[in-house]
Amino acid sequence: GEGHLGAVLVFLSGMAEIRKCAQHLQRSHRLDEQDVGPLLILPLHGSLASHEQRKVFQTPPPGVRKIVLATNVAETSITIDDVV
């Protein structure tokens, strides 16, 4: 819809890499909210509680870019509709 940015899906090898990547994204000066808009960074791995896993399927507010950091186990088992 209007104002909806497509999501970005990143596959990583494990939970430690997901945590590290999320920290880098949150701290990056190149991804400053004034330049790229607000980001919603969500982890996705088997150890997450199901209510946390469901967040990746929800559409973020208009103007917010969703970035899903997933283990490659999820690569064949999920479909996230707004990933472009």
Backbone as numpy.savetxt, mean C-alpha at the origin, in Angstrom:
# Nx Ny Nz CAx CAy CAz Cx Cy Cz
-13.22 6.60 -9.92 -14.04 7.79 -9.92 -13.19 9.04 -9.92
-13.82 10.16 -9.95 -13.12 11.44 -9.99 -12.35 11.66 -8.69
-11.11 12.09 -8.81 -10.27 12.32 -7.64 -9.65 11.05 -7.09
-9.98 9.90 -7.70 -9.43 8.63 -7.20 -8.13 8.33 -7.94
-7.07 8.15 -7.17 -5.78 7.78 -7.72 -5.65 6.27 -7.66
-5.07 5.67 -8.67 -4.86 4.23 -8.63 -3.89 3.85 -7.53
-4.06 2.64 -7.03 -3.18 2.12 -5.99 -1.91 1.57 -6.61
-0.87 1.49 -5.77 0.41 0.91 -6.17 0.60 -0.35 -5.33
0.95 -1.46 -5.98 1.18 -2.71 -5.29 2.65 -3.10 -5.44
3.34 -3.27 -4.31 4.76 -3.59 -4.31 4.94 -4.95 -3.64
5.59 -5.88 -4.33 5.86 -7.19 -3.74 7.27 -7.21 -3.15
7.35 -7.67 -1.91 8.63 -7.76 -1.20 8.77 -9.17 -0.63
9.98 -9.53 -0.24 10.24 -10.92 0.12 9.79 -11.32 1.52
9.55 -10.36 2.40 9.14 -10.74 3.75 8.71 -9.55 4.59
8.32 -9.85 5.83 7.79 -8.81 6.72 8.85 -7.76 7.06
10.10 -8.18 7.25 11.15 -7.22 7.58 11.34 -6.23 6.43
11.29 -6.73 5.19 11.43 -5.84 4.03 10.24 -4.90 3.91
9.05 -5.40 4.23 7.85 -4.54 4.22 8.01 -3.41 5.22
8.43 -3.75 6.43 8.62 -2.72 7.46 9.66 -1.69 7.02
10.78 -2.17 6.49 11.86 -1.29 6.07 11.39 -0.37 4.93
10.70 -0.94 3.96 10.20 -0.15 2.83 9.20 0.90 3.30
8.30 0.52 4.19 7.31 1.47 4.71 8.00 2.63 5.41
9.03 2.33 6.19 9.77 3.39 6.88 10.45 4.32 5.88
11.04 3.75 4.84 11.69 4.58 3.83 10.68 5.46 3.10
9.53 4.90 2.77 8.50 5.70 2.09 8.01 6.84 2.97
7.81 6.56 4.26 7.31 7.59 5.17 8.34 8.69 5.40
9.63 8.35 5.32 10.68 9.33 5.59 11.22 10.03 4.34
10.84 9.54 3.17 11.42 10.05 1.93 11.03 11.50 1.67
12.03 12.33 1.39 11.76 13.72 1.04 11.19 13.83 -0.37
11.41 12.81 -1.19 10.89 12.81 -2.56 9.40 12.54 -2.59
8.86 12.02 -1.51 7.44 11.72 -1.44 6.73 12.67 -0.49
7.21 13.89 -0.43 6.60 14.90 0.43 5.15 15.10 0.03
4.28 15.17 1.01 2.84 15.30 0.76 2.50 16.51 -0.11
3.25 17.58 0.02 3.00 18.77 -0.79 3.28 18.50 -2.26
4.19 17.58 -2.55 4.55 17.28 -3.94 3.70 16.17 -4.55
3.48 15.09 -3.81 2.80 13.92 -4.38 1.42 13.68 -3.80
1.03 14.46 -2.82 -0.25 14.24 -2.17 -0.11 13.22 -1.05
-1.18 13.05 -0.29 -1.11 12.13 0.84 -1.03 10.67 0.38
-0.27 9.88 1.13 -0.11 8.46 0.84 -0.70 7.63 1.98
-1.33 6.53 1.62 -1.81 5.55 2.58 -0.98 4.29 2.36
-0.04 4.02 3.26 0.89 2.90 3.11 0.38 1.75 3.96
0.07 0.63 3.30 -0.53 -0.52 3.98 0.31 -1.78 3.77
0.63 -2.48 4.86 1.31 -3.77 4.72 0.29 -4.87 4.41
0.75 -5.94 3.77 -0.10 -7.10 3.54 0.76 -8.36 3.61
0.53 -9.13 4.67 1.23 -10.41 4.83 0.38 -11.32 5.70
0.71 -12.58 5.71 -0.11 -13.58 6.38 -0.23 -13.41 7.88
0.69 -12.71 8.52 0.64 -12.56 9.97 -0.28 -11.43 10.43
-0.78 -10.64 9.48 -1.69 -9.54 9.83 -3.04 -10.08 10.26
-3.67 -9.40 11.20 -5.05 -9.73 11.57 -5.95 -9.50 10.36
-7.03 -10.25 10.26 -7.88 -10.16 9.07 -8.47 -8.76 8.88
-8.78 -8.05 9.98 -9.32 -6.69 9.81 -8.27 -5.74 9.24
-6.99 -6.01 9.53 -5.91 -5.21 8.94 -5.73 -5.57 7.47
-5.85 -6.85 7.13 -5.72 -7.27 5.74 -6.82 -6.66 4.88
-8.01 -6.53 5.44 -9.15 -5.99 4.66 -8.94 -4.54 4.24
-8.11 -3.81 4.97 -7.87 -2.40 4.63 -7.33 -2.23 3.21
-6.58 -3.21 2.71 -5.99 -3.07 1.38 -7.05 -3.09 0.29
-8.23 -3.62 0.58 -9.29 -3.70 -0.43 -10.20 -2.48 -0.41
-10.07 -1.63 0.59 -10.92 -0.44 0.69 -10.35 0.69 -0.16
-11.25 1.45 -0.77 -10.83 2.60 -1.57 -10.48 3.74 -0.63
-9.31 4.35 -0.81 -8.94 5.47 0.06 -9.75 6.71 -0.27
-9.70 7.70 0.59 -10.40 8.96 0.31 -9.89 9.59 -0.99
-10.71 10.43 -1.63 -10.27 11.09 -2.87 -8.95 11.83 -2.66
-8.06 11.71 -3.65 -6.78 12.40 -3.60 -5.70 11.68 -2.82
-6.02 10.56 -2.20 -5.04 9.79 -1.42 -4.58 8.60 -2.25
-3.27 8.43 -2.37 -2.71 7.31 -3.12 -2.42 6.16 -2.15
-2.99 5.00 -2.43 -2.77 3.81 -1.60 -1.57 3.05 -2.14
-0.64 2.71 -1.23 0.52 1.90 -1.58 0.47 0.65 -0.71
0.32 -0.51 -1.36 0.24 -1.78 -0.64 1.60 -2.47 -0.75
2.18 -2.77 0.39 3.45 -3.48 0.46 3.15 -4.91 0.87
3.31 -5.85 -0.06 2.86 -7.22 0.16 4.00 -8.22 0.02
3.88 -9.32 0.74 4.79 -10.43 0.50 4.38 -11.09 -0.81
5.33 -11.72 -1.46 5.00 -12.32 -2.75 4.08 -13.52 -2.63
3.82 -14.00 -1.42 2.83 -15.05 -1.21 1.46 -14.55 -1.67
1.22 -13.25 -1.50 -0.07 -12.68 -1.88 -0.20 -12.51 -3.40
0.88 -12.67 -4.12 0.89 -12.38 -5.55 -0.16 -13.16 -6.34
-0.39 -14.41 -5.99 -1.33 -15.22 -6.75 -2.68 -15.37 -6.07
-2.80 -14.88 -4.85 -4.01 -15.19 -4.09 -4.96 -14.01 -3.89
-4.58 -12.81 -4.31 -5.46 -11.65 -4.08 -5.59 -10.81 -5.34
-6.69 -10.09 -5.40 -6.89 -9.07 -6.43 -7.33 -7.80 -5.73
-6.61 -6.73 -5.96 -6.95 -5.43 -5.39 -7.43 -4.58 -6.56
-8.72 -4.26 -6.56 -9.36 -3.66 -7.73 -8.74 -2.38 -8.23
-8.25 -1.52 -7.32 -7.80 -0.21 -7.78 -6.31 -0.13 -8.08
-5.61 -1.27 -8.12 -4.20 -1.26 -8.48 -4.09 -1.00 -9.98
-3.23 -0.03 -10.33 -3.06 0.32 -11.76 -1.69 -0.08 -12.24
